[in-house]
Amino acid sequence: MLNDTGDGRYIKVPKAQLVNVCVSSLVNSINHVQGHDVELVVLDDHSSDTCVADIKNILSHCRFKTTFIPVDGGTGNAYTMKRVFELVEKQATDLWYHIEDDYLHYPEAIHDMIDTVDDFEGRTGQYVAVNPHDDVWRYSTKFIQVS
């Protein structure tokens, strides 16, 4: 999910710049995937026209299928998450990886995650979930910001 209008980030760069770097890292990581089919679906929560153009430009460098979906009819995390769940219910046939706009990926991240799920499911004979998570300290009341 993308939205370039947020503030209050603990990294002091413009939100649009952060989104561009994170989306670029995701596309780069997807482009490193070998032996698997990947589709990148981007839900955009009312980003500026400039940010949308930047994102679409970055997506054009992805070697796998990409889909850009503006989230219309509402705004905010709850509404956008509802749209995510609707898409997952209708389209997900295997592994679905949900991220937000501030996730950085190392080049092998997506390939390693897919291989890990395949390996664990092969070993256990059961479905498994891999849950990369956001920075938990950011949302903690005990977070101390160092100046």
Backbone as ProteinMPNN parsed JSONL, in Angstrom:
{"seq_chain_A": "MLNDTGDGRYIKVPKAQLVNVCVSSLVNSINHVQGHDVELVVLDDHSSDTCVADIKNILSHCRFKTTFIPVDGGTGNAYTMKRVFELVEKQATDLWYHIEDDYLHYPEAIHDMIDTVDDFEGRTGQYVAVNPHDDVWRYSTKFIQVS", "coords_chain_A": {"N_chain_A": [[0.846, -1.163, 0.0], [0.527, 2.182, -0.805], [1.151, 5.57, 0.003], [1.864, 8.825, -0.333], [1.582, 10.957, 1.396], [1.988, 11.016, 4.121], [3.354, 11.874, 7.387], [5.641, 12.464, 10.123], [7.59, 10.526, 10.19], [10.403, 8.686, 11.377], [12.698, 8.692, 9.952], [14.322, 11.212, 8.383], [13.478, 12.167, 5.646], [11.857, 13.331, 2.672], [8.564, 12.031, 2.23], [7.811, 11.07, -0.353], [10.314, 10.55, -1.484], [11.212, 8.495, 0.189], [9.281, 6.511, -0.409], [9.887, 6.065, -3.14], [12.521, 5.0, -2.983], [12.035, 2.674, -1.473], [10.138, 1.267, -3.071], [11.723, 0.905, -5.326], [13.685, -0.788, -4.231], [12.12, -3.04, -3.752], [11.27, -3.778, -6.371], [13.789, -4.296, -7.475], [14.523, -6.49, -5.875], [12.509, -8.336, -6.582], [13.209, -8.659, -9.25], [15.435, -10.249, -8.985], [14.488, -12.767, -8.563], [14.489, -16.182, -9.333], [13.281, -18.973, -11.143], [10.68, -18.925, -10.234], [7.351, -17.639, -10.536], [6.252, -14.347, -10.388], [4.01, -11.8, -9.393], [3.506, -8.388, -9.154], [1.464, -6.374, -7.335], [0.284, -3.218, -6.83], [-1.31, -1.214, -4.573], [-2.534, 1.96, -4.41], [-2.912, 4.585, -2.203], [-4.141, 7.307, -2.743], [-1.87, 8.882, -3.616], [0.195, 11.65, -4.662], [0.09, 13.075, -7.994], [2.663, 13.294, -9.063], [4.115, 11.475, -7.488], [2.782, 9.097, -8.163], [3.45, 8.922, -10.875], [6.228, 8.573, -10.626], [6.302, 6.106, -9.257], [5.069, 4.397, -11.135], [6.967, 4.574, -13.147], [9.151, 3.311, -11.908], [8.015, 0.753, -11.572], [7.906, -0.024, -14.212], [10.335, -1.13, -14.718], [10.326, -3.629, -13.704], [10.702, -7.078, -14.171], [8.696, -8.87, -14.091], [5.101, -9.357, -14.166], [3.21, -6.444, -13.47], [0.77, -4.622, -11.631], [-1.006, -1.689, -11.173], [-3.075, -0.216, -8.889], [-5.271, 2.26, -8.181], [-6.676, 3.23, -5.114], [-9.883, 3.819, -4.809], [-12.864, 5.482, -3.608], [-12.617, 5.62, -0.9], [-10.404, 6.254, 1.896], [-7.375, 5.883, 3.79], [-5.886, 3.602, 6.208], [-7.594, 1.489, 7.148], [-9.619, 1.312, 5.17], [-8.06, 0.807, 2.882], [-6.828, -1.6, 3.626], [-9.056, -3.251, 3.64], [-9.545, -3.393, 0.895], [-7.19, -4.733, 0.162], [-7.627, -7.259, 1.376], [-9.879, -8.058, -0.069], [-8.747, -8.357, -2.63], [-6.856, -10.39, -2.125], [-8.55, -12.489, -1.44], [-9.845, -12.93, -3.874], [-7.78, -13.26, -5.784], [-5.351, -14.414, -4.861], [-3.399, -17.225, -5.25], [-1.337, -18.646, -4.285], [1.394, -17.763, -2.671], [1.131, -14.807, -0.843], [2.394, -11.679, -0.313], [2.388, -9.017, 1.727], [3.154, -5.638, 1.968], [4.011, -2.389, 3.273], [4.529, 1.08, 2.459], [7.085, 1.703, 3.327], [9.014, -0.287, 3.422], [12.156, -1.67, 3.077], [14.038, -3.708, 0.857], [16.441, -6.268, 0.597], [18.463, -7.443, -2.148], [18.084, -10.281, -2.514], [15.829, -10.887, -1.056], [13.021, -11.435, -1.761], [13.208, -13.735, -3.388], [14.461, -15.488, -1.533], [12.462, -15.6, 0.431], [10.34, -16.871, -0.937], [11.563, -19.335, -1.557], [11.986, -20.238, 1.054], [9.356, -20.606, 2.049], [8.511, -22.636, 0.259], [10.364, -24.649, 0.993], [9.802, -25.074, 3.785], [7.099, -25.859, 3.63], [7.393, -28.173, 2.127], [8.861, -29.768, 3.918], [7.157, -29.974, 6.135], [4.673, -30.643, 5.168], [2.522, -29.033, 5.413], [0.692, -25.912, 5.17], [2.491, -22.889, 5.476], [3.366, -19.758, 7.028], [5.208, -16.861, 6.38], [6.249, -14.069, 8.021], [7.356, -11.199, 7.451], [8.048, -8.197, 9.148], [7.084, -4.846, 10.057], [8.918, -2.142, 11.561], [8.906, -2.767, 14.796], [9.611, -1.264, 16.993], [9.026, 1.312, 16.33], [6.36, 1.641, 16.845], [6.079, 1.336, 19.494], [5.386, 2.346, 22.822], [7.543, 2.71, 24.336], [9.555, 3.582, 22.784], [12.436, 5.4, 22.25], [13.575, 8.365, 21.044], [16.627, 9.264, 19.736], [18.54, 12.128, 19.658]], "CA_chain_A": [[0.0, 0.0, 0.0], [1.337, 3.381, -0.921], [0.551, 6.872, 0.218], [3.012, 9.717, -0.163], [1.176, 12.166, 2.105], [2.205, 10.858, 5.558], [4.459, 12.579, 8.011], [5.978, 11.887, 11.404], [8.535, 9.426, 10.03], [11.623, 8.89, 12.135], [13.766, 8.97, 8.999], [14.015, 12.584, 7.979], [13.5, 12.414, 4.213], [10.484, 13.496, 2.191], [7.84, 10.76, 2.073], [7.891, 10.613, -1.746], [11.654, 9.983, -1.676], [11.214, 7.214, 0.893], [8.476, 5.583, -1.205], [10.64, 5.72, -4.352], [13.632, 4.116, -2.627], [11.499, 1.381, -1.04], [9.569, 0.582, -4.237], [12.869, 0.49, -6.145], [14.313, -1.957, -3.609], [11.216, -4.165, -3.97], [11.379, -4.183, -7.782], [15.109, -4.902, -7.622], [14.476, -7.813, -5.251], [11.676, -9.187, -7.44], [13.976, -8.95, -10.459], [16.423, -11.279, -8.653], [13.821, -14.063, -8.392], [14.743, -17.173, -10.372], [12.556, -20.22, -11.013], [9.339, -18.702, -9.692], [6.589, -16.591, -11.202], [5.878, -13.315, -9.425], [3.212, -10.669, -9.872], [3.537, -7.27, -8.214], [0.24, -5.582, -7.345], [0.458, -2.033, -6.003], [-2.505, -0.436, -4.253], [-2.104, 3.318, -4.094], [-3.886, 5.316, -1.4], [-4.229, 8.738, -3.035], [-0.589, 9.576, -3.752], [0.195, 12.783, -5.595], [0.322, 12.713, -9.394], [4.109, 13.139, -9.251], [4.525, 10.217, -6.865], [2.233, 8.009, -8.982], [4.288, 8.832, -12.084], [7.51, 7.988, -10.214], [6.075, 4.689, -8.944], [4.835, 3.684, -12.395], [8.253, 4.495, -13.827], [9.913, 2.252, -11.229], [7.37, -0.521, -11.896], [8.203, -0.374, -15.612], [11.61, -1.847, -14.736], [10.118, -4.961, -13.14], [10.678, -8.082, -15.245], [7.478, -9.651, -13.919], [3.857, -8.61, -14.343], [2.853, -5.48, -12.43], [-0.546, -3.999, -11.721], [-1.136, -0.51, -10.314], [-4.501, -0.024, -8.609], [-5.607, 3.362, -7.277], [-7.749, 2.891, -4.184], [-10.927, 4.837, -4.887], [-14.049, 5.244, -2.802], [-12.3, 5.771, 0.518], [-8.989, 6.496, 2.159], [-6.908, 5.463, 5.102], [-5.404, 2.245, 6.345], [-8.686, 0.511, 7.267], [-10.259, 1.14, 3.864], [-7.109, 0.18, 1.971], [-6.678, -3.002, 4.041], [-10.252, -3.951, 3.144], [-9.268, -3.659, -0.531], [-6.161, -5.775, 0.117], [-8.258, -8.545, 1.683], [-10.727, -8.422, -1.214], [-7.864, -8.85, -3.694], [-6.295, -11.674, -1.718], [-9.621, -13.485, -1.52], [-10.184, -13.198, -5.268], [-6.66, -13.485, -6.699], [-4.18, -15.135, -4.34], [-3.439, -18.661, -5.493], [-0.189, -19.271, -3.647], [1.981, -16.935, -1.629], [0.801, -13.388, -0.925], [3.296, -10.927, 0.553], [1.846, -7.664, 1.867], [4.058, -4.676, 2.591], [3.588, -0.999, 3.209], [5.372, 1.917, 1.601], [8.395, 2.019, 3.898], [9.792, -1.512, 3.57], [13.329, -1.826, 2.22], [14.325, -5.108, 0.556], [17.745, -6.57, 0.03], [18.211, -8.033, -3.469], [17.648, -11.679, -2.487], [14.743, -11.044, -0.081], [11.815, -12.07, -2.283], [13.57, -15.096, -3.785], [14.684, -16.262, -0.314], [11.182, -15.822, 1.095], [9.61, -17.886, -1.704], [12.242, -20.61, -1.331], [11.753, -20.639, 2.448], [7.996, -21.148, 2.133], [8.54, -23.926, -0.445], [11.121, -25.603, 1.798], [9.057, -25.4, 5.006], [5.901, -26.629, 3.281], [7.859, -29.498, 1.731], [9.297, -30.506, 5.109], [6.078, -30.195, 7.104], [3.439, -31.094, 4.531], [1.462, -28.106, 5.818], [0.892, -24.53, 4.754], [3.208, -22.077, 6.451], [3.354, -18.319, 6.791], [6.396, -16.091, 6.713], [5.691, -12.766, 8.327], [8.271, -10.056, 7.637], [7.253, -7.181, 9.835], [7.517, -3.468, 10.118], [9.741, -1.816, 12.719], [8.046, -2.805, 15.975], [9.98, -0.21, 17.94], [8.396, 2.559, 15.907], [5.0, 1.709, 17.374], [6.136, 1.069, 20.92], [5.347, 3.532, 23.675], [8.845, 2.798, 24.979], [10.53, 4.036, 21.797], [13.141, 6.625, 22.646], [14.223, 8.961, 19.893], [17.911, 9.854, 20.072], [18.814, 13.301, 18.818]], "C_chain_A": [[0.895, 1.23, 0.0], [0.51, 4.617, -0.639], [1.697, 7.823, 0.506], [2.685, 10.96, 0.648], [1.454, 12.108, 3.6], [3.346, 11.712, 6.069], [4.772, 11.882, 9.328], [6.922, 10.701, 11.306], [9.787, 9.712, 10.862], [12.839, 9.025, 11.236], [13.405, 10.303, 8.351], [14.28, 12.82, 6.5], [12.059, 12.619, 3.776], [9.841, 12.14, 1.908], [7.943, 10.218, 0.648], [9.249, 9.984, -2.039], [11.75, 8.616, -1.009], [10.45, 6.15, 0.108], [9.256, 5.133, -2.431], [11.779, 4.75, -4.05], [13.103, 2.729, -2.253], [10.886, 0.6, -2.205], [10.693, 0.105, -5.153], [13.538, -0.749, -5.556], [13.446, -3.2, -3.794], [11.318, -4.683, -5.404], [12.732, -4.852, -8.03], [15.121, -6.314, -7.036], [13.636, -8.79, -6.076], [12.449, -9.585, -8.695], [15.067, -9.993, -10.228], [15.801, -12.667, -8.508], [14.099, -14.947, -9.602], [13.881, -18.405, -10.103], [11.175, -20.115, -10.402], [8.659, -17.616, -10.519], [6.089, -15.624, -10.141], [4.986, -12.306, -10.118], [3.218, -9.614, -8.783], [2.264, -6.444, -8.394], [0.428, -4.443, -6.35], [-0.893, -1.361, -5.818], [-2.039, 0.929, -3.777], [-3.221, 4.07, -3.388], [-3.712, 6.825, -1.59], [-2.893, 9.48, -3.023], [-0.726, 10.722, -4.742], [0.457, 12.27, -7.007], [1.807, 12.476, -9.668], [4.583, 11.809, -8.682], [4.013, 9.021, -7.675], [3.08, 7.82, -10.241], [5.64, 8.198, -11.756], [7.361, 6.489, -9.958], [5.888, 3.889, -10.231], [6.124, 3.562, -13.203], [9.11, 3.38, -13.215], [9.337, 0.882, -11.58], [7.687, -0.97, -13.32], [9.518, -1.14, -15.748], [11.499, -3.252, -14.144], [10.008, -5.974, -14.277], [9.49, -9.024, -15.129], [6.264, -8.746, -14.103], [3.638, -7.672, -13.158], [1.455, -4.942, -12.702], [-0.579, -2.855, -10.721], [-2.619, -0.228, -10.139], [-4.683, 1.171, -7.683], [-6.777, 2.935, -6.392], [-8.744, 4.046, -4.187], [-12.062, 4.493, -3.936], [-13.833, 5.377, -1.316], [-10.824, 6.023, 0.672], [-8.644, 5.996, 3.541], [-6.601, 3.983, 5.161], [-6.541, 1.216, 6.4], [-9.344, 0.256, 5.917], [-9.33, 0.412, 2.898], [-6.9, -1.289, 2.335], [-7.891, -3.821, 3.607], [-10.057, -4.319, 1.674], [-8.211, -4.75, -0.691], [-6.799, -7.138, 0.344], [-9.185, -9.003, 0.567], [-9.878, -8.983, -2.356], [-7.282, -10.221, -3.362], [-7.342, -12.77, -1.878], [-9.909, -13.886, -2.969], [-9.004, -13.696, -6.1], [-5.531, -14.352, -6.165], [-4.342, -16.632, -4.545], [-2.297, -19.376, -4.788], [0.276, -18.383, -2.509], [1.612, -15.48, -1.874], [1.661, -12.682, 0.102], [2.812, -9.486, 0.58], [2.867, -6.781, 2.575], [3.422, -3.295, 2.545], [4.662, -0.216, 2.467], [6.769, 2.175, 2.14], [9.227, 0.774, 4.193], [10.945, -1.508, 2.571], [13.615, -3.312, 2.043], [15.758, -5.269, 0.091], [17.5, -7.37, -1.245], [17.663, -9.458, -3.445], [16.4, -11.907, -1.646], [13.544, -11.816, -0.62], [12.105, -13.51, -2.694], [13.747, -15.979, -2.544], [13.375, -16.566, 0.409], [10.378, -16.911, 0.38], [10.234, -19.262, -1.479], [12.016, -21.125, 0.087], [10.368, -21.244, 2.615], [7.946, -22.518, 1.451], [9.226, -24.998, 0.4], [10.329, -26.025, 3.041], [7.81, -26.222, 4.705], [6.28, -28.042, 2.843], [8.245, -30.357, 2.921], [8.127, -30.872, 6.029], [4.827, -30.792, 6.488], [2.244, -30.226, 4.898], [1.747, -26.728, 5.232], [1.619, -23.781, 5.864], [3.074, -20.608, 6.073], [4.697, -17.746, 7.201], [5.902, -14.673, 6.904], [6.786, -11.728, 8.544], [7.462, -8.918, 8.245], [7.907, -5.816, 9.78], [8.355, -3.288, 11.389], [8.865, -1.729, 13.966], [8.363, -1.698, 16.965], [9.323, 1.12, 17.596], [7.032, 2.747, 16.562], [4.945, 1.455, 18.872], [6.08, 2.375, 21.696], [6.685, 3.731, 24.384], [9.927, 3.286, 24.024], [11.133, 5.362, 22.252], [13.864, 7.153, 21.412], [15.502, 9.653, 20.343], [18.171, 10.998, 19.107], [20.262, 13.38, 18.449]], "O_chain_A": [[1.891, 1.295, 0.72], [-0.667, 4.7, -0.992], [2.423, 7.645, 1.484], [3.437, 11.933, 0.599], [1.175, 13.084, 4.297], [4.181, 12.203, 5.309], [4.22, 10.819, 9.613], [7.039, 9.936, 12.263], [10.175, 10.869, 11.022], [13.906, 9.429, 11.699], [12.3, 10.478, 7.837], [15.183, 13.572, 6.133], [11.136, 12.137, 4.433], [10.493, 11.221, 1.411], [8.144, 9.018, 0.465], [9.328, 8.993, -2.764], [12.31, 7.682, -1.584], [10.917, 5.019, -0.025], [9.287, 3.94, -2.736], [11.979, 3.783, -4.784], [13.667, 1.72, -2.675], [11.097, -0.608, -2.312], [10.615, -0.995, -5.699], [13.916, -1.659, -6.293], [13.974, -4.298, -3.973], [11.439, -5.888, -5.625], [12.803, -5.867, -8.724], [15.673, -7.232, -7.643], [14.021, -9.947, -6.246], [12.35, -10.725, -9.15], [15.576, -10.566, -11.191], [16.526, -13.648, -8.346], [13.963, -14.515, -10.747], [13.763, -18.836, -8.956], [10.563, -21.135, -10.085], [9.325, -16.777, -11.126], [5.561, -16.044, -9.112], [5.183, -11.993, -11.292], [2.962, -9.917, -7.618], [2.016, -5.888, -9.464], [0.698, -4.675, -5.171], [-1.545, -0.984, -6.792], [-1.241, 1.033, -2.846], [-4.334, 4.181, -3.902], [-3.202, 7.521, -0.712], [-2.798, 10.581, -2.482], [-1.65, 10.754, -5.554], [0.979, 11.171, -7.193], [2.167, 11.567, -10.416], [5.362, 11.099, -9.317], [4.736, 8.04, -7.853], [3.387, 6.692, -10.625], [6.142, 7.376, -12.523], [8.197, 5.696, -10.391], [6.483, 2.823, -10.394], [6.343, 2.552, -13.872], [9.722, 2.597, -13.942], [10.091, -0.052, -11.855], [7.73, -2.169, -13.598], [9.78, -1.736, -16.792], [12.49, -3.981, -14.094], [9.286, -5.737, -15.245], [9.301, -9.889, -15.985], [6.39, -7.524, -14.184], [3.849, -8.044, -12.004], [1.024, -4.826, -13.849], [-0.22, -3.031, -9.557], [-3.338, -0.025, -11.117], [-4.293, 1.109, -6.517], [-7.748, 2.349, -6.871], [-8.477, 5.114, -3.635], [-12.201, 3.346, -3.51], [-14.783, 5.256, -0.542], [-10.076, 6.009, -0.305], [-9.523, 5.72, 4.357], [-6.997, 3.21, 4.289], [-6.45, 0.172, 5.754], [-9.6, -0.894, 5.56], [-9.759, -0.491, 2.18], [-6.806, -2.136, 1.447], [-7.742, -4.987, 3.24], [-10.373, -5.436, 1.263], [-8.322, -5.597, -1.578], [-6.543, -8.075, -0.413], [-9.274, -10.197, 0.282], [-10.254, -9.977, -2.978], [-7.225, -11.103, -4.219], [-7.049, -13.85, -2.392], [-10.185, -15.053, -3.25], [-9.201, -14.478, -7.031], [-4.816, -14.972, -6.952], [-5.306, -17.232, -4.072], [-2.299, -20.605, -4.707], [-0.402, -18.276, -1.487], [1.763, -14.976, -2.987], [1.654, -13.055, 1.275], [2.827, -8.809, -0.448], [3.377, -7.129, 3.64], [2.423, -3.075, 1.861], [5.594, -0.798, 1.913], [7.571, 2.816, 1.46], [10.051, 0.779, 5.107], [10.733, -1.362, 1.367], [13.452, -4.09, 2.983], [16.237, -4.483, -0.727], [16.416, -7.93, -1.406], [16.843, -9.804, -4.295], [15.951, -13.048, -1.538], [13.096, -12.768, 0.018], [11.327, -14.411, -2.379], [13.237, -17.099, -2.508], [13.197, -17.663, 0.939], [9.798, -17.779, 1.031], [9.524, -20.239, -1.239], [11.87, -22.33, 0.29], [10.221, -22.285, 3.256], [7.392, -23.463, 2.014], [8.73, -26.119, 0.511], [10.205, -27.219, 3.314], [7.493, -27.166, 5.429], [5.57, -28.999, 3.152], [7.977, -31.558, 2.927], [8.112, -31.948, 6.626], [4.006, -31.381, 7.192], [1.095, -30.629, 4.717], [2.875, -26.414, 4.853], [1.381, -24.021, 7.048], [2.715, -20.269, 4.945], [5.251, -18.105, 8.24], [5.21, -14.133, 6.041], [7.116, -11.405, 9.686], [6.305, -8.713, 7.877], [9.095, -5.665, 9.498], [8.47, -4.212, 12.194], [8.164, -0.738, 14.17], [7.483, -1.244, 17.696], [9.093, 1.952, 18.473], [6.601, 3.874, 16.805], [3.86, 1.369, 19.448], [6.654, 3.382, 21.282], [6.935, 4.787, 24.963], [11.09, 3.393, 24.411], [10.422, 6.308, 22.591], [14.675, 6.448, 20.811], [15.476, 10.518, 21.218], [18.037, 10.849, 17.893], [20.67, 14.304, 17.744]]}, "name": "protein", "num_of_chains": 1, "seq": "MLNDTGDGRYIKVPKAQLVNVCVSSLVNSINHVQGHDVELVVLDDHSSDTCVADIKNILSHCRFKTTFIPVDGGTGNAYTMKRVFELVEKQATDLWYHIEDDYLHYPEAIHDMIDTVDDFEGRTGQYVAVNPHDDVWRYSTKFIQVS"}
